[in-house]
């Protein structure tokens, strides 16, 4: 079952942030930010190999954070790529300072602080709101949260709660662990009338039951760990961030609770660095930029989670799709287009109706036959394979499709382009022989690197996930497939972490996360070997002995989904797309309307040569320039009486300022070459 979009819906928010110095304000790839610092915090628990651990660097020197164990695009691929990333790195060389933020995995003390903060917050809430019922309060990547059954909270309430938390911290109350019997825990919870805690107690299988007390004033069911006393928390390194609604146990049929999010760090410097990062992430929010630049929208009249690509966004999508198709065909893939619906029987055969039904839309009755919107593309590609008999000589067979799928998501989980109900996967499947797995996986890794590099992504977090306890397929084929994946990664020279038992039930897999301009990790690419669907659909080939055998099937995606990847691109570039990817590459600006006819002629010539250009007039020139800069147009061509007379344009770049006057032919040549080579103008 190939489910890349759900898997890709999460990213590591706190991985790192790049805060460029003012001198790099004209860097082509990532716009300058407001401070000359770089925050780096490590990747999640399953990938400790990046080595990004440690405490904040206070000096202005490079902090020495090592990327040696983090997968980076191979040298040959990087040198072959003319991505603007390298130009940026040269511009910023020596201009960055790194502050290394610890994580729960790298700092046991930080984890304890965050867990204790959740308890302190719950204690503060119940002091201020005695009728509030407590539920759960774990630590999370950047802090903690706690869910309460209570009336909705306001920003003013958060300030009161934080003030009470500071008071509790200032008392330096001890955190005391107590072991009690199940009956005793039940008695205490009943006495406190904490119904949610009773439900939690019923779900705890281990005994004895552990309780943590904050002094003699408050207690909670908890397994720990915690700091020794509340005084170990730096109150200036704690902040309450927001309130959100959350269903109890994630069930929309259960009560809606009030979830308070907070962040906590070891010291005030770390908190400031994190808030700096958060502010920059907010500035790059793809939902805001998408609206400002008129790239896409979610029309509630049509339904939540359904993306409308506006003309400018559609141009970027066209560029991505065109490049994707061209590269795939060069790598030996055949392109497919398949239907958006199919008979329900197909999804019964594939197993989706048994294992994935909660994510599928209701069936449609058409002429007494049940049909289903597709949540996956895999069964369609298998049907294409089954259309004729295959010989061992036919392999490998590679098919690829930009296939739109539909999956049910709760309305509360929808999030811009990152979590939607209809999206297009860059889906491909490889049918091959056992001894071809290693070579095919290596080919996929090369193709993945080539595609990602052109968008400026050269640092990856890679996981190899092996056989779980429950799995289909015999030990021999699992061993062969896992070895093939491991050897392909070794051949590629990428560092990776082995996630023992983390594979899908149908086969081992490789997952790849890309690192964006803020250092956040985004799940995009995945490669999954499948022993299940070939068996379910009984696909075969004839071997050299004229016997029927079952081929190996490999699922793979590079971008994950076009919608999600576009959202990542928007935030990576902060809307400042490089010239080759920008929906409008050049805007022609007349000084007065007297030059409008000439501007229209220039625009016509640009479009004839494949340059995405438009004329904008009707305002004074300074305002036309400001508007173009707000719309993040890479190039502006100013035309006055002198330019009309000499047949030239005066070029102005968002990144390089005024570049002087050049002929129309030279302007066209330089734009087209820069676009072809993925370089600056």
C-alpha positions as CSV (number, residue, x, y, z in Angstrom):
1,X,0.0,0.0,0.0
2,X,1.8,3.1,-1.2
3,X,0.8,6.0,1.1
4,X,3.5,8.7,0.6
5,X,1.3,11.7,1.1
6,X,0.1,10.9,4.7
7,X,3.6,9.9,5.6
8,X,4.9,13.1,4.1
9,X,2.5,15.3,6.1
10,X,5.0,15.9,8.9
11,X,8.3,17.7,9.0
12,X,10.9,18.6,11.5
13,X,10.0,22.1,12.4
14,X,13.1,22.8,14.5
15,X,15.8,21.2,12.5
16,X,17.6,24.4,11.7
17,X,17.2,28.0,10.5
18,X,19.4,30.1,8.3
19,X,19.5,33.8,9.3
20,X,21.7,35.5,6.7
21,X,23.7,38.6,7.4
22,X,22.6,41.9,5.8
23,X,25.5,41.8,3.4
24,X,23.9,38.8,1.7
25,X,20.6,40.6,1.0
26,X,21.1,40.1,-2.7
27,X,21.7,36.4,-2.6
28,X,19.8,34.7,-5.4
29,X,18.3,31.8,-3.6
30,X,17.2,32.7,-0.1
31,X,16.3,36.4,0.7
32,X,18.3,37.9,3.6
33,X,16.7,37.6,7.0
34,X,16.8,40.0,9.9
35,X,19.8,38.7,11.9
36,X,23.2,37.2,11.3
37,X,22.8,33.9,13.0
38,X,22.2,30.3,12.1
39,X,20.2,28.0,14.3
40,X,20.7,24.3,13.9
41,X,19.0,21.6,15.9
42,X,19.3,18.0,15.2
43,X,17.0,15.7,13.3
44,X,14.5,13.4,14.9
45,X,15.3,10.3,17.0
46,X,15.3,7.9,14.1
47,X,18.1,9.8,12.5
48,X,20.7,10.8,15.0
49,X,23.5,10.3,12.5
50,X,23.6,14.0,11.4
51,X,25.7,14.8,14.4
52,X,24.0,18.2,15.0
53,X,24.0,18.2,18.7
54,X,25.3,20.6,21.4
55,X,24.5,23.8,23.1
56,X,24.3,27.3,22.0
57,X,27.4,29.0,20.5
58,X,27.9,32.4,22.1
59,X,30.9,33.6,20.1
60,X,30.7,35.2,16.7
61,X,32.9,32.5,15.2
62,X,31.7,29.5,13.2
63,X,30.4,27.0,15.8
64,X,32.0,24.0,14.2
65,X,28.7,22.0,13.6
66,X,29.5,19.0,11.5
67,X,27.5,17.9,8.5
68,X,29.8,15.0,7.8
69,X,27.4,12.3,8.7
70,X,24.4,13.9,7.0
71,X,23.6,12.7,3.5
72,X,24.6,15.3,0.9
73,X,24.3,15.3,-2.8
74,X,27.2,13.5,-4.4
75,X,30.1,15.7,-5.6
76,X,29.6,14.7,-9.2
77,X,26.0,15.6,-9.1
78,X,26.6,18.9,-7.4
79,X,29.3,19.9,-9.9
80,X,27.0,18.9,-12.8
81,X,24.2,20.9,-11.3
82,X,24.1,24.6,-12.0
83,X,21.7,25.2,-9.3
84,X,21.7,28.7,-7.7
85,X,22.3,27.1,-4.4
86,X,26.1,27.1,-4.9
87,X,26.1,30.8,-5.8
88,X,24.3,31.4,-2.5
89,X,26.7,29.3,-0.5
90,X,29.6,31.2,-1.9
91,X,27.9,34.6,-1.2
92,X,27.3,33.6,2.4
93,X,30.6,31.9,3.1
94,X,32.0,33.2,6.3
95,X,29.0,35.3,7.0
96,X,27.0,32.9,9.2
97,X,27.0,32.1,12.8
98,X,25.5,28.9,14.1
99,X,23.7,28.4,17.3
100,X,23.0,24.7,18.0
101,X,19.7,24.1,19.6
102,X,19.4,20.9,21.6
103,X,16.6,18.4,21.1
104,X,14.8,16.0,23.4
105,X,17.0,13.3,21.9
106,X,20.3,15.1,22.4
107,X,19.5,16.5,25.9
108,X,17.8,14.4,28.6
109,X,17.7,17.5,30.7
110,X,15.7,19.4,28.1
111,X,13.2,16.6,27.8
112,X,12.8,16.6,31.6
113,X,12.3,20.3,31.6
114,X,9.6,20.1,29.0
115,X,7.8,17.3,30.6
116,X,7.8,19.0,34.0
117,X,6.6,22.2,32.3
118,X,3.5,20.4,31.1
119,X,2.7,19.3,34.7
120,X,3.4,22.8,36.0
121,X,1.1,24.3,33.4
122,X,-1.7,21.8,34.3
123,X,-1.3,22.7,38.0
124,X,-1.5,26.4,37.1
125,X,-4.6,25.9,35.0
126,X,-6.4,24.0,37.7
127,X,-5.5,26.6,40.3
128,X,-7.0,29.4,38.1
129,X,-9.8,27.3,36.7
130,X,-10.8,24.7,39.3
131,X,-13.5,23.1,37.1
132,X,-11.0,22.2,34.4
133,X,-10.5,18.5,33.8
134,X,-7.0,17.3,32.9
135,X,-6.2,14.7,30.3
136,X,-2.7,14.2,28.9
137,X,0.4,16.4,28.7
138,X,3.4,15.1,26.8
139,X,6.7,16.7,25.7
140,X,6.9,17.4,21.9
141,X,9.7,18.4,19.5
142,X,9.8,22.1,20.5
143,X,8.2,22.1,23.9
144,X,5.0,20.6,25.4
145,X,1.3,20.7,25.5
146,X,-1.6,19.7,27.8
147,X,-5.2,19.0,26.9
148,X,-8.0,20.3,29.2
149,X,-11.8,19.9,29.2
150,X,-12.8,23.4,30.0
151,X,-14.3,26.6,28.5
152,X,-12.4,28.2,25.6
153,X,-9.3,30.1,26.6
154,X,-8.2,33.6,25.4
155,X,-4.7,35.2,25.0
156,X,-5.3,37.0,28.3
157,X,-5.9,33.6,30.0
158,X,-2.6,32.4,28.6
159,X,-0.8,35.3,30.3
160,X,-2.5,34.5,33.6
161,X,-1.5,30.9,33.3
162,X,2.1,31.8,32.5
163,X,2.2,34.1,35.5
164,X,1.0,31.3,37.8
165,X,3.5,28.9,36.3
166,X,6.3,31.4,37.1
167,X,5.0,31.5,40.7
168,X,5.1,27.6,40.9
169,X,8.6,27.6,39.4
170,X,9.7,30.2,41.9
171,X,8.6,28.1,44.8
172,X,11.1,25.4,43.9
173,X,8.7,22.6,44.7
174,X,10.1,19.0,44.6
175,X,8.9,16.5,42.0
176,X,8.2,13.3,43.9
177,X,7.6,9.9,42.4
178,X,5.1,7.6,44.1
179,X,4.2,4.0,43.3
180,X,0.6,2.9,44.2
181,X,-1.7,0.0,43.5
182,X,-4.3,0.1,40.8
183,X,-7.0,0.2,43.4
184,X,-5.4,3.1,45.2
185,X,-4.9,5.1,41.9
186,X,-8.6,4.4,41.1
187,X,-9.7,5.6,44.5
188,X,-7.8,8.9,44.2
189,X,-9.0,9.6,40.7
190,X,-12.6,8.9,41.7
191,X,-12.2,11.2,44.6
192,X,-10.9,14.0,42.3
193,X,-13.6,13.3,39.8
194,X,-11.1,13.2,36.9
195,X,-13.0,11.0,34.4
196,X,-10.3,11.3,31.7
197,X,-7.6,10.1,34.1
198,X,-9.8,7.1,34.9
199,X,-9.9,6.2,31.2
200,X,-6.1,6.6,31.0
201,X,-5.7,4.4,34.1
202,X,-7.7,1.7,32.4
203,X,-5.4,1.7,29.4
204,X,-2.3,1.3,31.6
205,X,-1.3,-2.4,31.7
206,X,1.9,-2.2,33.8
207,X,1.9,-2.2,37.6
208,X,2.6,-0.6,40.0
209,X,1.0,2.7,38.9
210,X,3.3,5.6,39.1
211,X,2.3,9.1,40.2
212,X,4.3,12.3,40.2
213,X,3.6,15.0,42.8
214,X,4.5,18.7,42.6
215,X,5.2,19.3,46.3
216,X,2.1,18.4,48.2
217,X,-0.1,20.6,46.0
218,X,-0.8,18.6,42.8
219,X,-0.3,15.2,41.3
220,X,-0.7,13.3,38.0
221,X,-0.5,9.8,36.6
222,X,2.9,9.7,35.0
223,X,5.8,7.5,34.2
224,X,8.3,10.4,34.1
225,X,11.0,11.6,33.8
226,X,11.1,15.0,35.4
227,X,13.5,17.5,36.9
228,X,14.2,17.3,40.6
229,X,12.3,20.4,41.4
230,X,10.4,23.2,39.7
231,X,13.3,25.6,40.4
232,X,15.4,23.7,37.8
233,X,13.2,25.3,35.2
234,X,14.4,28.7,33.8
235,X,11.1,30.7,33.8
236,X,12.6,33.1,31.2
237,X,13.1,30.2,28.9
238,X,9.5,29.1,28.9
239,X,6.7,30.6,26.8
240,X,3.1,29.6,26.2
241,X,2.4,29.8,22.5
242,X,-1.1,29.1,21.5
243,X,-4.4,27.3,22.2
244,X,-6.1,24.9,19.8
245,X,-9.0,22.5,19.8
246,X,-8.3,18.8,20.0
247,X,-10.6,15.9,20.1
248,X,-10.1,13.5,23.0
249,X,-8.2,10.5,21.8
250,X,-8.2,12.1,18.3
251,X,-11.8,10.9,17.9
252,X,-14.2,13.5,16.3
253,X,-17.0,11.8,18.2
254,X,-15.4,12.5,21.5
255,X,-15.3,15.8,23.4
256,X,-13.4,18.8,22.0
257,X,-10.7,19.8,24.4
258,X,-8.6,22.9,24.9
259,X,-4.9,22.2,24.0
260,X,-2.4,24.7,25.3
261,X,1.0,24.6,23.5
262,X,4.2,25.8,25.1
263,X,7.8,25.9,24.4
264,X,10.6,25.4,26.9
265,X,14.4,25.6,26.6
266,X,17.5,25.3,28.8
267,X,18.2,29.0,28.7
268,X,16.9,32.3,27.5
269,X,19.3,32.5,24.5
270,X,17.9,29.2,23.2
271,X,14.3,30.5,23.5
272,X,15.2,33.7,21.7
273,X,16.8,31.7,18.9
274,X,13.8,29.5,18.6
275,X,11.4,32.5,18.5
276,X,13.6,34.0,15.8
277,X,13.2,30.8,13.8
278,X,9.5,30.7,14.4
279,X,9.1,34.3,13.1
280,X,11.0,33.5,10.0
281,X,8.9,30.4,9.4
282,X,5.8,32.5,9.8
283,X,7.2,35.0,7.2
284,X,7.6,32.1,4.8
285,X,4.2,30.6,5.4
286,X,3.1,29.3,2.0
287,X,-0.5,30.0,2.7
288,X,0.1,33.8,3.1
289,X,2.6,33.9,0.2
290,X,0.3,31.9,-2.0
291,X,-2.4,34.5,-1.4
292,X,-0.1,37.5,-1.8
293,X,1.4,36.2,-5.1
294,X,-1.9,34.8,-6.3
295,X,-0.6,31.3,-6.7
296,X,-3.3,29.0,-5.4
297,X,-6.4,29.0,-3.1
298,X,-8.7,26.6,-1.2
299,X,-12.2,27.5,-2.1
300,X,-14.5,26.6,0.8
301,X,-17.5,26.8,-1.6
302,X,-16.0,23.8,-3.4
303,X,-14.8,22.0,-0.3
304,X,-11.9,22.0,2.2
305,X,-8.6,20.4,1.2
306,X,-9.2,20.9,-2.6
307,X,-6.6,23.0,-4.3
308,X,-7.3,25.6,-7.0
309,X,-4.1,26.3,-9.0
310,X,-4.2,29.9,-10.2
311,X,-2.5,30.9,-13.5
312,X,0.8,31.8,-11.8
313,X,0.8,28.7,-9.6
314,X,-0.2,26.6,-12.6
315,X,2.8,27.9,-14.6
316,X,5.2,26.7,-11.8
317,X,3.4,23.4,-11.7
318,X,3.7,23.1,-15.5
319,X,7.5,23.7,-15.3
320,X,7.8,21.1,-12.5
321,X,5.8,18.5,-14.4
322,X,7.6,19.2,-17.7
323,X,11.0,18.7,-16.1
324,X,9.7,15.6,-14.2
325,X,8.4,14.0,-17.4
326,X,11.6,14.7,-19.4
327,X,13.9,13.4,-16.8
328,X,11.8,10.2,-16.3
329,X,11.8,9.5,-20.0
330,X,15.6,10.0,-20.1
331,X,15.8,7.4,-17.3
332,X,13.8,4.8,-19.2
333,X,10.3,5.3,-17.8
334,X,7.1,5.0,-19.8
335,X,4.5,7.6,-18.9
336,X,0.9,6.6,-18.0
337,X,-2.4,8.3,-17.6
338,X,-5.1,6.3,-15.7
339,X,-8.7,7.0,-14.4
340,X,-9.6,8.7,-11.2
341,X,-12.2,6.1,-10.3
342,X,-12.5,2.3,-10.5
343,X,-14.8,-0.4,-9.5
344,X,-14.8,-1.2,-5.8
345,X,-13.7,-4.7,-6.5
346,X,-10.3,-3.4,-7.6
347,X,-9.7,-1.9,-4.1
348,X,-10.9,-5.1,-2.5
349,X,-8.3,-7.1,-4.5
350,X,-5.6,-4.6,-3.6
351,X,-6.5,-4.7,0.1
352,X,-7.3,-1.0,0.4
353,X,-10.9,-1.6,1.4
354,X,-9.6,-3.8,4.2
355,X,-6.7,-1.8,5.5
356,X,-7.2,1.8,4.2
357,X,-11.0,2.2,4.2
358,X,-11.1,5.0,6.8
359,X,-9.0,7.2,4.3
360,X,-11.2,6.5,1.3
361,X,-14.4,8.3,0.2
362,X,-17.8,6.6,0.1
363,X,-18.5,4.4,-2.9
364,X,-20.7,5.5,-5.8
365,X,-23.4,3.3,-7.2
366,X,-23.3,3.5,-11.0
367,X,-25.7,1.2,-12.9
368,X,-25.8,-1.2,-9.9
369,X,-22.1,-1.4,-9.8
370,X,-20.0,0.2,-7.0
371,X,-17.2,2.6,-7.9
372,X,-14.5,4.3,-5.7
373,X,-12.4,7.4,-6.1
374,X,-8.8,6.2,-6.1
375,X,-6.6,6.8,-3.0
376,X,-3.6,5.2,-4.7
377,X,-2.3,4.7,-8.2
378,X,-0.7,1.3,-7.7
379,X,-3.5,-1.0,-8.8
380,X,-3.9,0.9,-12.0
381,X,-0.3,0.3,-12.9
382,X,-0.6,-3.3,-12.1
383,X,-3.6,-3.6,-14.5
384,X,-1.4,-2.0,-17.2
385,X,1.3,-4.6,-16.5
386,X,-1.3,-7.4,-16.6
387,X,-2.6,-6.4,-20.1
388,X,-0.2,-8.9,-21.7
389,X,2.2,-11.7,-20.9
390,X,5.7,-10.9,-20.0
391,X,9.1,-12.6,-20.4
392,X,12.1,-12.3,-18.2
393,X,13.7,-10.5,-21.1
394,X,11.2,-7.6,-20.7
395,X,12.6,-6.5,-17.4
396,X,13.0,-4.0,-15.9
397,X,9.7,-2.4,-16.7
398,X,9.4,1.2,-15.5
399,X,6.1,3.2,-15.6
400,X,5.4,6.6,-14.1
401,X,2.4,8.8,-13.7
402,X,1.5,12.2,-12.2
403,X,-1.7,10.7,-10.8
404,X,-4.3,12.5,-8.8
405,X,-5.6,10.7,-5.8
406,X,-8.3,11.4,-3.2
407,X,-8.0,10.7,0.5
408,X,-10.3,11.5,3.4
409,X,-8.8,13.8,6.0
410,X,-10.5,15.3,9.0
411,X,-11.3,19.0,8.4
412,X,-9.3,19.9,11.5
413,X,-6.2,18.3,10.0
414,X,-6.2,20.2,6.7
415,X,-3.3,22.6,6.3
416,X,-2.8,24.7,3.2
417,X,-1.0,22.6,0.6
418,X,0.6,20.3,3.2
419,X,-2.5,18.4,4.1
420,X,-5.2,18.2,1.5
421,X,-7.9,15.8,0.3
422,X,-7.1,15.7,-3.4
423,X,-3.5,15.7,-4.6
424,X,-1.2,14.6,-7.4
425,X,1.5,12.0,-6.6
426,X,4.6,11.7,-8.8
427,X,4.1,8.0,-8.7
428,X,6.2,5.3,-10.4
429,X,6.5,1.6,-10.3
430,X,9.3,-0.7,-11.4
431,X,8.7,-4.4,-12.2
432,X,12.0,-6.3,-12.1
433,X,13.8,-9.5,-11.3
434,X,15.4,-10.2,-7.9
435,X,18.9,-9.7,-9.2
436,X,17.9,-6.3,-10.6
437,X,16.7,-4.8,-7.4
438,X,20.0,-3.2,-6.4
439,X,20.6,-1.6,-9.8
440,X,17.1,-0.3,-10.0
441,X,17.2,1.2,-6.5
442,X,20.6,2.9,-7.4
443,X,18.9,4.3,-10.5
444,X,16.1,5.7,-8.5
445,X,18.6,7.3,-6.1
446,X,20.4,8.9,-9.0
447,X,17.1,10.1,-10.5
448,X,15.9,11.5,-7.1
449,X,19.1,13.4,-6.6
450,X,19.0,14.9,-10.1
451,X,15.4,16.1,-9.7
452,X,15.9,17.5,-6.2
453,X,19.2,19.3,-7.0
454,X,17.6,21.4,-9.7
455,X,15.3,22.8,-7.0
456,X,18.2,23.6,-4.7
457,X,17.9,20.6,-2.3
458,X,21.2,19.0,-1.7
459,X,21.1,17.9,1.9
460,X,19.0,14.8,2.8
461,X,18.1,12.7,5.8
462,X,17.9,9.1,4.8
463,X,16.3,6.1,6.6
464,X,16.5,2.4,5.6
465,X,13.6,0.6,7.2
466,X,13.8,-3.2,7.7
467,X,11.3,-6.0,8.2
468,X,8.7,-5.5,11.0
469,X,7.3,-8.3,13.1
470,X,4.2,-8.8,11.0
471,X,5.2,-9.1,7.3
472,X,4.3,-10.9,4.1
473,X,7.0,-12.7,2.1
474,X,9.6,-15.3,3.2
475,X,12.8,-14.5,5.0
476,X,15.0,-15.1,1.9
477,X,13.3,-12.5,-0.3
478,X,13.3,-9.9,2.6
479,X,17.0,-10.5,3.1
480,X,17.8,-10.1,-0.5
481,X,15.7,-7.0,-0.9
482,X,17.0,-5.3,2.2
483,X,20.6,-6.1,1.2
484,X,19.9,-4.7,-2.2
485,X,18.6,-1.4,-0.7
486,X,21.6,-1.2,1.6
487,X,24.1,-1.8,-1.1
488,X,22.5,0.7,-3.4
489,X,22.8,3.3,-0.7
490,X,26.4,2.4,0.0
491,X,27.1,2.6,-3.8
492,X,25.6,6.0,-3.8
493,X,27.8,7.2,-0.9
494,X,24.9,8.6,1.1
495,X,24.9,8.4,4.9
496,X,21.8,6.7,6.3
497,X,20.3,5.4,9.4
498,X,18.8,1.9,9.7
499,X,15.4,1.8,11.3
500,X,15.2,-1.8,12.5
501,X,11.6,-3.1,12.1
502,X,10.3,0.1,10.6
503,X,9.5,-1.2,7.2
504,X,6.1,-1.7,5.8
505,X,4.5,-5.1,6.2
506,X,4.9,-5.7,2.4
507,X,8.6,-4.8,2.1
508,X,11.7,-2.8,3.1
509,X,11.9,0.9,2.2
510,X,14.1,3.9,1.9
511,X,12.7,7.3,3.0
512,X,14.4,10.6,2.2
513,X,13.8,14.0,3.8
514,X,15.0,17.2,2.1
515,X,16.3,20.1,4.1
516,X,14.9,23.5,3.2
517,X,16.4,27.0,3.6
518,X,15.5,27.1,7.3
519,X,17.0,23.6,7.8
520,X,13.6,22.0,8.3
521,X,13.3,18.4,7.2
522,X,10.4,17.5,4.8
523,X,9.5,13.9,3.9
524,X,9.2,13.8,0.1
525,X,11.0,10.8,-1.5
526,X,10.3,7.2,-0.8
527,X,11.3,3.9,-2.3
528,X,9.4,0.8,-1.2
529,X,9.8,-2.8,-2.3
530,X,6.5,-4.6,-2.4
531,X,6.0,-8.4,-2.0
532,X,2.2,-8.0,-1.3
533,X,0.5,-6.5,-4.4
534,X,2.2,-8.8,-6.9
535,X,0.7,-11.7,-4.9
536,X,-2.7,-10.2,-4.5
537,X,-3.0,-9.5,-8.2
538,X,-1.2,-12.7,-9.2
539,X,1.1,-11.0,-11.6
540,X,3.7,-13.2,-13.3
541,X,6.3,-13.5,-16.0
542,X,7.8,-16.5,-17.8
543,X,11.4,-17.2,-16.9
544,X,14.2,-18.8,-19.0
545,X,12.8,-22.3,-18.2
546,X,9.4,-21.3,-19.4
547,X,8.0,-21.4,-15.9
548,X,5.8,-18.8,-14.3
549,X,7.4,-16.6,-11.7
550,X,6.4,-13.5,-9.7
551,X,8.3,-10.3,-10.4
552,X,9.5,-7.8,-7.8
553,X,7.5,-4.6,-7.6
554,X,9.1,-1.3,-6.4
555,X,7.0,1.8,-5.5
556,X,8.7,5.1,-5.6
557,X,8.0,8.8,-5.5
558,X,10.5,11.7,-5.6
559,X,8.5,14.8,-4.8
560,X,5.8,13.0,-2.9
561,X,2.9,15.1,-4.1
562,X,2.9,18.2,-6.4
563,X,0.8,20.2,-3.9
564,X,2.9,19.5,-0.9
565,X,6.2,20.0,-2.8
566,X,5.0,23.3,-4.2
567,X,4.2,24.4,-0.6
568,X,7.8,23.4,0.4
569,X,9.2,25.3,-2.6
570,X,7.3,28.4,-1.7
571,X,8.6,28.3,1.9
572,X,12.1,27.3,0.8
573,X,12.4,30.4,-1.5
574,X,10.0,32.6,0.6
575,X,8.2,33.1,-2.8
576,X,11.4,34.4,-4.4
577,X,11.6,31.7,-7.1
578,X,14.7,31.5,-9.2
579,X,14.5,32.9,-12.7
580,X,13.9,29.6,-14.4
581,X,11.0,28.7,-12.0
582,X,9.4,32.1,-11.6
583,X,5.9,32.3,-13.1
584,X,6.7,35.8,-14.5
585,X,10.3,36.1,-15.4
586,X,10.3,39.7,-16.6
587,X,8.0,42.7,-16.3
588,X,8.2,45.5,-18.8
589,X,7.7,48.9,-17.3
590,X,7.1,52.0,-19.5
591,X,8.2,55.4,-18.0
592,X,5.0,56.8,-19.5
593,X,2.2,55.5,-21.7
594,X,4.0,56.9,-24.7
595,X,6.3,53.9,-24.6
596,X,3.5,51.4,-24.2
597,X,3.4,50.3,-27.9
598,X,7.2,49.6,-27.8
599,X,6.7,47.7,-24.5
600,X,4.0,45.5,-26.0
601,X,6.4,44.7,-28.9
602,X,9.2,43.8,-26.5
603,X,6.8,41.5,-24.6
604,X,5.6,39.9,-27.8
605,X,9.2,39.0,-28.8
606,X,10.0,37.7,-25.3
607,X,7.0,35.4,-25.3
608,X,7.8,34.2,-28.8
609,X,11.2,33.1,-27.4
610,X,9.7,31.3,-24.4
611,X,10.2,34.0,-21.9
612,X,7.3,34.5,-19.4
613,X,6.8,38.3,-19.6
614,X,4.1,40.9,-19.1
615,X,3.6,44.7,-19.4
616,X,2.5,46.7,-16.4
617,X,1.6,50.4,-16.7
618,X,-0.8,53.1,-15.5
619,X,1.2,54.2,-12.4
620,X,4.3,56.3,-11.9
621,X,7.5,54.3,-12.5
622,X,8.7,54.1,-8.8
623,X,5.4,52.5,-7.9
624,X,5.6,50.1,-10.8
625,X,9.0,49.1,-9.6
626,X,7.8,48.7,-6.0
627,X,4.8,46.6,-7.2
628,X,7.1,44.3,-9.2
629,X,9.4,43.8,-6.2
630,X,6.4,43.0,-4.0
631,X,5.3,40.5,-6.5
632,X,8.8,39.1,-6.5
633,X,9.4,39.5,-10.2
634,X,13.0,38.6,-10.9
635,X,13.6,41.1,-13.7
636,X,12.2,44.4,-14.7
637,X,12.9,46.1,-18.0
638,X,12.4,49.9,-17.9
639,X,11.5,51.6,-21.1
640,X,11.7,55.4,-21.6
641,X,12.1,57.6,-24.7
642,X,15.9,56.8,-24.9
643,X,15.2,53.1,-24.9
644,X,12.6,53.4,-27.7
645,X,15.0,55.4,-29.7
646,X,17.9,53.0,-29.3
647,X,15.9,49.8,-29.3
648,X,17.1,48.8,-25.8
649,X,15.7,48.2,-22.3
650,X,17.2,49.1,-19.0
651,X,17.3,46.0,-16.9
652,X,16.7,46.0,-13.1
653,X,17.1,42.8,-11.0
654,X,15.5,42.1,-7.7
655,X,18.8,40.7,-6.5
656,X,21.4,42.8,-8.4
657,X,19.8,46.2,-8.7
658,X,20.1,48.1,-12.0
659,X,22.1,46.2,-14.5
660,X,22.3,48.8,-17.3
661,X,20.9,49.0,-20.9
662,X,21.0,46.1,-23.3
663,X,19.5,45.3,-26.7
664,X,16.2,43.4,-26.9
665,X,18.0,40.4,-28.6
666,X,20.7,40.4,-25.8
667,X,18.0,40.6,-23.2
668,X,16.2,37.6,-24.7
669,X,19.4,35.6,-25.1
670,X,20.5,36.1,-21.5
671,X,17.1,35.2,-20.0
672,X,16.8,32.0,-22.1
673,X,20.4,30.9,-21.3
674,X,20.0,31.7,-17.6
675,X,16.8,29.7,-17.6
676,X,18.3,26.7,-19.5
677,X,21.3,26.6,-17.2
678,X,19.5,27.4,-14.0
679,X,21.8,30.3,-13.3
680,X,21.4,34.0,-12.5
681,X,20.7,36.5,-15.2
